[in-house]
């Protein structure tokens, strides 16, 4: 009689173990799906920011180029001044 109870309990635990294993697997699958969605959203956001930065850098570069073309003497003097200041700072460091 004891053997039957033990066998019955063992079978029940086997079913319970499989159910728990399936539940854990479903929970992990849900977490993985949520993580994939979060990563995809982050990647899309980063790609958009990079695209925006690229567009802004192109606009800034074009504006700087136009400024240099319109004012070449001022641009050379500014470049010389910045170079001079950086050279002086380098001596201090």
Buried (B, 14 or more C-beta within 10 A) or exposed (E): EEEEEEEEEEEEEEEEEEEEEEEEEEEEEEEEEEEEEEEEEEEEEEEEEEEEEEEEEEEEEEEEEEEBEEEEEEBEEEEEEEEEEEEEEEEEE
